Amino acid sequence: MNNQKELAKAMLAGEDNQKFKGMKFLANVKDSDYNYVRSMYKTIGYPEFSNFVGE
């Protein structure tokens, strides 16, 4: 968290990574915060989370 500006700047190197522009790091994220994403994957028939949908 102390170096978040420098990390974000490094992530923005290259044109493909501009999608991260304006991002910020969150310090208090819990595994359970991703349950809604897991639920969406299960709903569309992807009960495993090892690949992005469409790969």
N, C-alpha and C positions, 0 to 999 in steps of 0.2 A: 504494500500500500504506500510505502514511503517513496517509491520510485515509479509510481504509476504513469506520470507524464512521459518519462523516458521510455518506459516499456511500450506505451501506446505509440509513441513516435517511431520506435523500431518496428512495430507491427505494421505501420502504414507505409513501409518501404515497398515500392512497386505498385503498379497500377491496379493489379488484381485485389490488393488489400485495402483499397479505398472504401470498401464497404464497412470497414471498422471505424471510419472517421467519426468523431464525436463520442466514441465509446468510453466507458469508464469501468473500472474494476469494482466489484462488490465484495466486501469482506465477510459478510454474514450470510452466505448462501449455504443452505442445508440440502442434503440429498433429497429430502422430501419436497423441496421446492420444484423439483423436476417431475413430480408425479403427474401433473397435467400433460406434459409432453409424452410420458410413457403411456398414458391413457389414450392419447391421440394415435400413437403408433399402433396400439392394440386394436383400436376401433377400425383402422384401415387395413388390418390383417398383417401387421408386422409386429408380432409379439417379442421378437428379438431386437436388441438395440445395437447390434454390432455394425450395421451399415446404415448409411443414409437412404432414405426412400428414393428409389429410382436408380440406385447403383447396382 
